[in-house]
Amino acid sequence: MTFTATVFIGTSLDGFIARPNDDIEWLTSRGEQAGEMGFSAFLDSVDAVIMGRHTYEKVVGFGTESWPYGDRHIGVLSTTLPEDVDPCVTVYRDMDSLLADLDERGTEHVYPDGGRLIQSFIRAGRVDRFIISVAPVLIGAGHRLFGELLQDVPLRLDSVADVGGGFAQLRYTVEK
């Protein structure tokens, strides 16, 4: 497996990516002040975007005019989504088939998106870098970016930047 996987995500200072009801207004409203925080340049470096079902449904809910992924390969890891749900995506039933297909496609840089999917990539040892934009807010409850792990994941801090709007952007490389 030769691809690199980079997580690019926003969190609250207390480590949440969404409220318990999946609301992310606390992030999007503050993010407008900060701008795009390097997301366009990051996305330009990616040739495949993989997301979980919940993230896919949220992105589709934004409408087709806001589909940010262009003609990149889009995969959705889901055991419940119909395989023919969308001609723009490939639905994978398990991590093994997803990883095998990415290798078959010659994928070089993957963007895993969505809390549970990111946790699956971490547990599988398939995350190489993190770009985490920390919002200036504590929300107290919700969906955490990181779940339980069987072992430590050692990280090397590459940079910390003030990206505007009170956001700090942390860049880490996973030490293998």
C-alpha positions in Angstrom: 0.0 0.0 0.0 1.8 3.0 -1.3 -0.5 6.0 -0.8 -0.2 8.8 1.7 -3.3 9.7 3.8 -3.7 13.2 5.3 -6.5 14.2 7.6 -7.6 17.8 7.2 -10.2 18.7 9.7 -11.5 21.4 12.1 -12.2 20.7 15.8 -13.3 22.7 18.8 -10.5 23.4 21.3 -12.0 20.5 23.4 -11.5 18.1 20.5 -15.0 17.8 19.1 -15.8 17.7 15.3 -19.6 18.0 15.7 -22.3 18.4 18.4 -24.2 15.3 19.5 -26.9 16.2 16.9 -24.2 16.4 14.2 -24.5 20.2 14.0 -21.3 22.0 12.9 -22.5 25.6 12.8 -20.1 26.4 15.7 -17.3 25.6 13.2 -18.7 26.9 10.0 -19.7 30.3 11.4 -16.3 30.8 12.9 -14.5 29.4 9.9 -16.0 32.2 7.7 -13.8 34.6 9.6 -10.7 32.5 9.1 -11.3 31.8 5.4 -10.4 28.5 3.7 -7.3 27.9 5.9 -5.3 26.3 3.0 -8.0 23.7 2.1 -7.9 24.5 -1.6 -4.2 24.0 -1.9 -4.5 20.8 0.2 -7.4 19.5 -2.0 -5.3 20.1 -5.1 -2.7 17.7 -3.7 -5.3 14.9 -3.3 -6.3 12.3 -5.9 -8.9 10.5 -3.8 -11.4 11.5 -1.1 -12.8 8.8 1.2 -15.6 9.5 3.6 -18.0 7.7 5.8 -21.8 7.6 5.1 -22.7 10.3 7.6 -20.1 12.7 6.0 -21.3 11.8 2.5 -24.9 12.5 3.4 -23.9 15.9 5.0 -21.9 16.9 1.9 -24.6 15.8 -0.5 -27.1 17.9 1.6 -25.1 21.0 0.7 -26.2 20.7 -2.9 -24.4 20.0 -6.2 -23.2 23.5 -6.7 -21.1 23.2 -3.5 -19.5 19.8 -4.3 -15.9 20.6 -3.6 -14.2 17.5 -4.9 -14.1 18.0 -8.7 -13.3 14.8 -10.6 -11.3 13.1 -7.9 -12.1 9.6 -7.0 -14.7 9.7 -4.2 -15.2 6.6 -2.0 -17.7 6.1 0.8 -17.2 3.4 3.4 -20.6 2.1 4.4 -22.3 -1.1 5.1 -25.8 0.4 4.6 -25.6 2.8 1.7 -26.8 1.3 -1.6 -23.8 0.6 -3.9 -25.5 2.5 -6.8 -26.5 5.5 -4.6 -24.6 7.9 -6.7 -22.7 7.6 -10.0 -20.0 10.0 -8.6 -19.0 7.7 -5.8 -17.7 4.2 -5.2 -19.3 2.5 -2.1 -17.0 0.2 -0.2 -18.3 -2.3 2.3 -15.1 -2.8 4.3 -11.7 -1.3 4.9 -9.8 -4.1 3.2 -11.6 -3.7 -0.2 -11.3 0.1 0.1 -7.5 -0.1 0.6 -7.1 -2.7 -2.1 -9.0 -0.6 -4.6 -7.0 2.5 -3.8 -3.8 0.6 -4.5 -5.2 -0.8 -7.7 -6.1 2.7 -8.9 -2.5 3.8 -8.2 -3.8 6.4 -5.7 -1.0 8.6 -4.3 -2.7 11.0 -1.8 -5.9 10.2 0.1 -8.0 12.6 2.1 -10.0 10.6 4.7 -13.0 12.7 5.9 -15.4 12.0 8.7 -15.0 11.2 12.3 -15.6 7.4 12.3 -13.7 6.9 9.0 -10.7 8.9 10.3 -10.7 6.7 13.4 -10.8 3.6 11.2 -7.8 4.9 9.2 -5.9 5.6 12.4 -6.6 2.1 13.8 -5.5 0.6 10.5 -2.2 2.6 10.7 -3.1 4.4 7.4 -2.9 8.0 8.5 0.4 9.7 7.6 -0.3 13.4 8.4 -2.8 15.5 10.3 -3.8 19.1 9.5 -6.1 20.1 12.4 -7.6 23.6 12.5 -8.6 24.3 16.1 -11.6 26.6 16.5 -11.7 29.2 19.3 -14.6 27.6 21.1 -15.4 24.9 23.7 -18.6 23.0 22.9 -18.5 20.5 25.8 -20.0 17.5 24.1 -20.4 15.8 20.7 -18.4 13.6 18.4 -14.7 13.5 19.1 -12.1 13.4 16.4 -10.1 10.7 18.1 -11.6 7.5 19.5 -10.1 4.7 21.6 -6.9 3.2 20.3 -5.2 -0.1 21.0 -1.8 1.6 21.1 -0.2 5.0 21.1 0.2 6.9 17.8 3.4 8.9 18.0 3.4 12.2 16.2 6.0 14.8 15.2 4.9 18.4 15.3 5.7 20.0 11.9 4.1 23.5 12.5 1.7 25.6 14.3 0.1 28.6 12.6 -2.4 31.4 13.4 -4.6 31.1 10.3 -7.0 33.9 11.3 -10.3 34.2 13.0 -8.8 32.8 16.3 -8.0 29.5 14.7 -4.7 27.6 15.3 -3.6 25.1 12.6 -1.6 22.2 13.8 0.4 20.0 11.4 1.7 16.7 12.5 3.4 13.8 10.8 2.8 10.3 12.2 6.0 8.7 13.2 6.1 5.1 11.8 
